[in-house]
Amino acid sequence: METNKDIKLIILCSWGATSSQLAKKVQEAAEKRGFTMTVDAGGTGEFKQKAEKYNVALLEPQVRHLKKEVSKIADAYQIPVELVDQRAFALMDGDKVLDQVLKMINN
């Protein structure tokens, strides 16, 4: 799978705690596969201020109710937004989340 640009991902949750853990796993998976990738974690509240830094965003399952609000901000920067695959989230599976991100970027 080819990506023609550096991937800048943000994983959003309420406060940034569980998303930090998942971001670390995704970063490790990307490095293992030789991808240049920035993976940040953050709260949905601060996304508005820093949205333009990213080219893909994932929402954790516990903040799914904020998808519409986050998507509205992301749309202004053409950033695709999806919910993290629930099973991958439960297992903190960085590889599976990385696959999800690559699919989002290549669409």
Summary of the structure (lengths in Angstrom):
residues: 107
radius of gyration: 12.3
end to end distance: 11.9
largest distance: 33.9
contacts: 332
relative contact order: 0.23
helix: 55%
strand: 20%
